[in-house]
C-alpha cells in the first residue's frame, strides 16, 4: 500500500508542477509520476539543507515539499533541454 501511496502522491505533485511550469501538454501520466517522486526526494533534500522538515508522509506539508522539488526539477531539466516555460 505504501508504494501505491507514493505513486499517487508523485502523480499529483508531478501533474501540478507540470501545470505550474507550462508543460502539462508535453507530459504524460508516467512522466508526472516520475517527476513527482524524484521531486519529493529533491524537495526533501532542499528543505533539509535549509534546516526544515522534508517529506514526512502523506500530508499537505509533504505535498508542498514534493511540489517544490518537482518544479525545481522541471526548471533544471528545462535549462538543459532548452524548454522553458511558455508565456
C-alpha positions in Angstrom: 0.0 0.0 0.0 2.9 2.3 0.7 4.1 2.1 -2.9 0.6 2.9 -4.2 0.5 6.0 -2.0 3.9 7.2 -3.3 2.7 6.7 -6.9 -0.5 8.7 -6.3 1.5 11.3 -4.3 4.1 11.6 -7.1 1.4 11.7 -9.8 -0.4 14.6 -8.1 2.8 16.6 -7.4 4.2 16.0 -10.9 0.9 16.9 -12.6 0.6 20.2 -10.7 4.3 21.0 -11.2 3.8 20.4 -14.9 0.9 22.9 -14.9 2.9 25.5 -13.0 5.8 25.1 -15.4 3.6 25.2 -18.5 4.5 21.6 -19.6 1.2 19.9 -19.0 0.5 19.1 -22.6 4.0 17.7 -23.1 4.0 15.2 -20.2 2.1 12.0 -19.7 1.0 10.2 -16.6 4.2 8.2 -16.2 6.4 11.3 -16.6 4.2 13.1 -14.0 4.7 10.2 -11.6 8.5 10.1 -12.1 8.8 13.9 -11.8 6.7 13.9 -8.7 8.6 11.1 -6.9 12.0 12.5 -7.8 10.7 15.9 -6.9 9.8 14.6 -3.5 13.3 13.5 -2.9 14.8 16.7 -4.3 12.4 18.9 -2.3 13.2 16.9 0.9 16.9 17.4 0.3 16.4 21.2 -0.3 14.3 21.6 2.8 16.8 19.6 5.0 19.6 21.7 3.5 17.8 24.8 4.9 17.2 23.1 8.3 13.5 22.4 7.7 11.5 19.2 7.6 11.4 17.3 4.4 8.8 14.8 3.3 7.3 13.2 6.4 4.4 11.2 5.0 1.2 11.6 3.1 0.2 15.1 4.3 -0.1 18.6 3.0 3.3 19.9 4.0 5.0 17.0 2.4 2.9 17.6 -0.7 4.2 21.2 -0.8 7.8 20.0 -0.4 7.3 17.5 -3.3 5.7 20.2 -5.4 8.7 22.5 -4.8 11.1 19.7 -5.7 9.2 18.8 -8.9 9.1 22.5 -10.0 12.8 22.8 -9.4 13.4 19.6 -11.3 11.4 20.7 -14.3 13.2 24.0 -14.2 16.6 22.4 -14.2 15.6 19.9 -17.0 14.3 22.9 -19.0 17.6 24.6 -18.7 19.4 21.6 -20.2 16.9 20.8 -22.9 16.1 24.3 -23.9 12.4 24.0 -23.0 11.4 26.8 -20.7 8.0 28.0 -19.5 5.8 29.2 -22.3 4.1 32.6 -21.8 
